[in-house]
Amino acid sequence: MEIITANIWYFVGSFVFIIIGVLVFLYIGKDEQVKELTTLVEKLKKSFNDLDEQAKLIVKTDLELNKAQEELDKRLNGLDALQNTSQLISTSLNENEIFAKLDQTFLMDIGFEKTLILQYDKNKALYDRSEIGFTPKEKAAILDHLRNDSELIKLLENGKTISSENSTKLQKDTIIRTFNVMHYIFNPIMTTDGMVGLIFVGNSAATSSITEGDEELISILATQIAQALDNARLFEEVYRSRQALESKVQSRTIELKSALDEVKNISKTKSEFISAVSHELRTPLTSIKGYASILMAGKLGEVPENVKLRLAKINTHSDNLVNLINELLDISRIESGRVEMKFNQCDISRMIENVHDLLTPQLKDKKINWVTDIAPDVPTLLLDSSHYERVFINLISNAIKFTPEDGTISISASLKDDMVTVCVSDTGIGISEQDIKRLFDEFYRVENKINQNVKGTGLGLALAKKIVEAHKGRIWITSEIGKGTTFHFTIPA
């Protein structure tokens, strides 16, 4: 019994010991799980805090992006409105029209609640040109304030942009109170004459602060208005100058027409006088020449030799005087349009050869070489051959007179653009630029040794010019002292 009791107690003790061991084992395992769960909770807590911070950052970034997007949209709308307005005012050349195009729609599109555009009048007083958001009473108070705020006006006149971001506290408080805004920009309108006005924009909301982009936008607008005003002013000045010039031109035209009519009357009177005098001189000259010829022929008895010599001089001088009278008559007739041109088909090569034959003795006396170069495409010309022969005779005789011995006279003709150009060139003494300008004047003779020894009337070249112009042609001279002279004239083909 004792043994059984001892076994039972042994069994019970062993069982208790086992139970205690199991309980101890279970307790130790539970503690490890608690520790693991605690560690996991800490990790989850940290992750949650990290996610919270990231969420806050995302929200903050989103707000900043939205604000930037709003600012960008505002800038884009302002720039679009600015571009449209720029196109409108750049085509305007009137000040009133420029400001009329700066309507309320545009002023609202640039993104400000209040806008005021002011300009100086002739008395240097500011008055409103365009506005939005101000009552008449507010505008009157603003204009009164600007008249007295010399410091602000002086800064603007120096080209400075004034905004709520760069104003002094006192200045800012005054402007906020006067204009009833929280944020604002003042920008001068500067033309080549200085400041002619200013632009004011502002917002009442405390959140709508002024940015650098806003200042740039208003500065661009002010510059464009200034350029448009400059263009309008320049156009007005040009228009007035043009009107004054047109008035002067009309006045001068009337004076010139009157003077031209007077010149025409004088020229007509001169031509009539020359014609009348020439006719009057012809009759006694004919008698003198006739009597001289009769006396020289001995029809009234023998005439002594010394008397014959004097009669010959009378005859020669009479011929010279008759030639002079004929040239004067021809010039006056051509000028007055009373000369009758007998146009016919003429071969200019043949005409030049005829003149060459006529002047051959003079050419041989001075041993002058004769050269002709007539282009094969020069056609027959419709002209008065008798008058044009006189042109060639005058020009070639002139060349012979001023060309030294063993010199050369060249005649050329070429066709270009339905116009034949003839050139009479010599290797003579040449003509100065000063003399060329007057060479076709009537009675003008170049002062040189040759002209001092050779008599002339100074009418040959004047007559040649009249004949060429009567044929709708043109005549001019090129020359170089010591190397020769070329007379050029054209004949319509």
QUIQUI-V13620 format. One record per pair of residues at least 12 apart in sequence whose C-alpha atoms are under 7 Angstrom apart, sorted by sequence separation. I is the first residue (numbers start at 1). J is the second residue. D is the distance in whole Angstrom. If there is no record, write none. Layout:
i:I j:J d:D
i:I j:J d:D
//
This chain:
i:89 j:101 d:7
i:117 j:129 d:6
i:186 j:198 d:7
i:187 j:199 d:5
i:296 j:308 d:6
i:411 j:423 d:6
i:412 j:424 d:7
i:476 j:488 d:5
i:88 j:101 d:7
i:117 j:130 d:5
i:186 j:199 d:6
i:187 j:200 d:7
i:411 j:424 d:5
i:445 j:458 d:5
i:475 j:488 d:6
i:476 j:489 d:6
i:116 j:130 d:6
i:117 j:131 d:6
i:186 j:200 d:5
i:410 j:424 d:6
i:411 j:425 d:7
i:443 j:457 d:6
i:444 j:458 d:5
i:475 j:489 d:4
i:116 j:131 d:4
i:185 j:200 d:6
i:186 j:201 d:7
i:296 j:311 d:7
i:410 j:425 d:5
i:443 j:458 d:4
i:474 j:489 d:5
i:475 j:490 d:7
i:115 j:131 d:5
i:116 j:132 d:7
i:185 j:201 d:5
i:409 j:425 d:6
i:410 j:426 d:6
i:442 j:458 d:6
i:443 j:459 d:5
i:473 j:489 d:7
i:474 j:490 d:5
i:115 j:132 d:5
i:126 j:143 d:7
i:184 j:201 d:6
i:185 j:202 d:6
i:409 j:426 d:4
i:442 j:459 d:5
i:473 j:490 d:5
i:114 j:132 d:5
i:115 j:133 d:7
i:184 j:202 d:4
i:408 j:426 d:6
i:409 j:427 d:7
i:473 j:491 d:5
i:114 j:133 d:5
i:164 j:183 d:5
i:183 j:202 d:5
i:184 j:203 d:6
i:292 j:311 d:6
i:408 j:427 d:6
i:473 j:492 d:7
i:113 j:133 d:7
i:164 j:184 d:5
i:183 j:203 d:5
i:407 j:427 d:6
i:442 j:462 d:6
i:472 j:492 d:7
i:163 j:184 d:5
i:164 j:185 d:7
i:181 j:202 d:6
i:182 j:203 d:6
i:183 j:204 d:7
i:440 j:461 d:5
i:441 j:462 d:6
i:163 j:185 d:4
i:181 j:203 d:5
i:182 j:204 d:5
i:440 j:462 d:5
i:162 j:185 d:6
i:163 j:186 d:6
i:181 j:204 d:4
i:182 j:205 d:6
i:199 j:222 d:7
i:292 j:315 d:6
i:403 j:426 d:6
i:162 j:186 d:5
i:180 j:204 d:7
i:182 j:206 d:6
i:403 j:427 d:6
i:404 j:428 d:6
i:81 j:106 d:6
i:161 j:186 d:6
i:162 j:187 d:7
i:349 j:374 d:7
i:403 j:428 d:4
i:440 j:465 d:7
i:161 j:187 d:5
i:183 j:209 d:6
i:184 j:210 d:7
i:289 j:315 d:6
i:402 j:428 d:5
i:403 j:429 d:7
i:161 j:188 d:7
i:183 j:210 d:6
i:399 j:426 d:6
i:402 j:429 d:6
i:81 j:109 d:6
i:102 j:130 d:7
i:104 j:132 d:6
i:81 j:110 d:6
i:159 j:188 d:6
i:289 j:318 d:6
i:99 j:129 d:6
i:185 j:215 d:7
i:78 j:109 d:6
i:99 j:130 d:7
i:156 j:187 d:7
i:157 j:188 d:7
i:187 j:218 d:7
i:77 j:109 d:6
i:78 j:110 d:4
i:156 j:188 d:5
i:187 j:219 d:6
i:348 j:380 d:7
i:77 j:110 d:7
i:78 j:111 d:6
i:189 j:222 d:5
i:285 j:318 d:7
i:347 j:380 d:5
i:188 j:222 d:7
i:189 j:223 d:7
i:346 j:380 d:5
i:347 j:381 d:7
i:187 j:222 d:7
i:191 j:226 d:5
i:345 j:380 d:6
i:346 j:381 d:5
i:142 j:178 d:6
i:190 j:226 d:6
i:191 j:227 d:7
i:345 j:381 d:5
i:346 j:382 d:6
i:378 j:414 d:6
i:74 j:111 d:6
i:142 j:179 d:7
i:189 j:226 d:6
i:345 j:382 d:5
i:346 j:383 d:7
i:363 j:400 d:7
i:368 j:405 d:6
i:369 j:406 d:7
i:378 j:415 d:6
i:157 j:195 d:6
i:344 j:382 d:5
i:345 j:383 d:7
i:351 j:389 d:7
i:355 j:393 d:6
i:367 j:405 d:6
i:368 j:406 d:5
i:369 j:407 d:6
i:370 j:408 d:6
i:371 j:409 d:6
i:372 j:410 d:6
i:373 j:411 d:6
i:374 j:412 d:5
i:375 j:413 d:6
i:377 j:415 d:7
i:191 j:230 d:6
i:343 j:382 d:6
i:344 j:383 d:6
i:346 j:385 d:7
i:366 j:405 d:5
i:367 j:406 d:5
i:368 j:407 d:5
i:369 j:408 d:5
i:370 j:409 d:5
i:371 j:410 d:5
i:372 j:411 d:5
i:373 j:412 d:4
i:374 j:413 d:5
i:375 j:414 d:5
i:343 j:383 d:5
i:344 j:384 d:6
i:366 j:406 d:7
i:368 j:408 d:5
i:369 j:409 d:6
i:370 j:410 d:6
i:371 j:411 d:6
i:372 j:412 d:6
i:373 j:413 d:7
i:374 j:414 d:7
i:343 j:384 d:5
i:436 j:477 d:7
i:342 j:384 d:5
i:378 j:420 d:7
i:341 j:384 d:6
i:278 j:325 d:6
i:431 j:479 d:6
i:430 j:479 d:6
i:431 j:480 d:6
i:432 j:481 d:6
i:430 j:480 d:5
i:431 j:481 d:6
i:278 j:329 d:7
i:430 j:481 d:4
i:429 j:481 d:6
i:430 j:482 d:5
i:429 j:482 d:5
i:430 j:483 d:6
i:274 j:328 d:7
i:275 j:329 d:6
i:428 j:482 d:7
i:429 j:483 d:6
i:430 j:484 d:4
i:431 j:485 d:7
i:274 j:329 d:7
i:428 j:483 d:6
i:429 j:484 d:6
i:430 j:485 d:5
i:427 j:483 d:6
i:428 j:484 d:4
i:275 j:332 d:7
i:427 j:484 d:4
i:428 j:485 d:7
i:274 j:332 d:7
i:426 j:484 d:5
i:427 j:485 d:7
i:426 j:485 d:6
i:425 j:485 d:6
i:426 j:486 d:6
i:271 j:332 d:5
i:425 j:486 d:4
i:424 j:486 d:5
i:425 j:487 d:6
i:423 j:486 d:6
i:424 j:487 d:5
i:423 j:487 d:6
i:424 j:488 d:7
i:423 j:488 d:5
i:394 j:460 d:6
i:422 j:488 d:6
i:423 j:489 d:7
i:394 j:461 d:7
i:421 j:488 d:7
i:422 j:489 d:5
i:268 j:336 d:7
i:421 j:489 d:6
i:422 j:490 d:6
i:421 j:490 d:4
i:420 j:490 d:6
i:421 j:491 d:7
i:419 j:490 d:6
i:420 j:491 d:5
i:419 j:491 d:6
i:420 j:492 d:6
i:391 j:464 d:5
i:419 j:492 d:5
i:420 j:493 d:6
i:418 j:492 d:6
i:419 j:493 d:5
i:418 j:493 d:5
i:120 j:196 d:6
i:119 j:196 d:6
i:120 j:197 d:6
i:119 j:197 d:4
i:118 j:197 d:5
i:119 j:198 d:7
i:118 j:198 d:5
i:387 j:467 d:7
i:117 j:198 d:6
i:118 j:199 d:6
i:117 j:199 d:5
i:116 j:199 d:6
i:117 j:200 d:6
i:116 j:200 d:5
i:115 j:200 d:6
i:116 j:201 d:6
i:115 j:201 d:4
i:114 j:201 d:6
i:115 j:202 d:7
i:114 j:202 d:5
i:112 j:201 d:6
i:113 j:202 d:6
i:114 j:203 d:6
i:112 j:202 d:6
i:113 j:203 d:5
i:112 j:203 d:6
i:381 j:493 d:6
i:327 j:459 d:7
i:331 j:463 d:6
i:334 j:466 d:7
i:324 j:457 d:7
i:95 j:229 d:6
i:331 j:466 d:7
i:327 j:463 d:7
i:95 j:232 d:6
i:86 j:224 d:7
i:90 j:228 d:6
i:93 j:231 d:6
i:94 j:232 d:5
i:82 j:221 d:7
i:89 j:228 d:6
i:93 j:232 d:4
i:93 j:235 d:7
//
